[in-house]
Amino acid sequence: MTKQIFMTRRIPARAEEMLRGAGYGVTVSSKDGVLTRDELKKALAQAPYDAVVPLLTDTIDADMIAAMPPSVKIIASYSVGFNHIDIPKAKERGIVVTNTPEVLTATVAEHTVALILTLASRTAEGDRFIREGKFVGWEPMLLLGTDIKNKTLGLVGAGRIGSEVAGILYNGFGMKIVYYDTKKNEALEALCDAKHYTTYEEVLAQSDVVSIHVPLLPATHHLINKERLALMKKSALLVNTSRGPVVDELALVSALKAGTIRGAALDVFEFEPNITPELLTLQNVVVNPHLASATEETRTKMAELVATNIIEHLSGRTAPNALA
Ligand code: GLV
């Protein structure tokens, strides 16, 4: 019988091409938007699917896994993050879960650096200033930014993406690299002369730019809270391209308003797609709609990886990105 794949949303065509090329049937949700829980459950019940391809906007919790037909053998998420999937529950049902690591590392790192530079050089504010018709000529004190060359980058989480960000800013901007991670990253230390700290506090207190690269886990929820923001330099910039709930958004708003830190750039939000309204009233905030991996090349590679994981697993081999 033809193996059947269900995708909760259209992703780059490469995935479907590869899956159809392998002889599978592919059903893509016809809704142009995120399926509600009920819609997703209903869709999953339509056919004896062998594989499900969710996005990070689909909550695949225990209840959703229970709603999957018994035929499902793999959940191949079109994302590197996997906090939206209850992996132990999937495992209990004998379902393998995969993600899309590595292919997006460079792109997310570039995007992170873009956000840091945007914040430091105030280019988003400058853009708004002109569009609002306020530009009447060069002014000595207009929108003064801050340099990042030779300053200190503090990584909160030094895995693949954090390390790539460090590499760009160390080599291109001479930044000193300090990092918190549960593990020492010897490669990062060798490449960027990075210094490891075993507490967040030590990293936050000395950094001019703090960039967050931890996965969302119970232990990292609200990792950046009122107390930790208070430890940061008044001149510090905070950048988050990981997951929104790692930052307590209300505490961040208060810190930005009070001048506890200088600015923040956010690609992700605590209650995505909702954003704490006050954030949007602050000029020292740069916001992006969760775009960090969004290049044509990378999104296509992610689609390829989704298809590869499904094909390998359904062919009885090991899916290259199977999560423990
Ligand atoms: C994006 O946030 C991803 O997890 O791929």
Residues whose N, C-alpha, C, O or C-beta is under 5 A from the ligand:
A	BS01	GLV	Y78 S79 V80 G81 S242
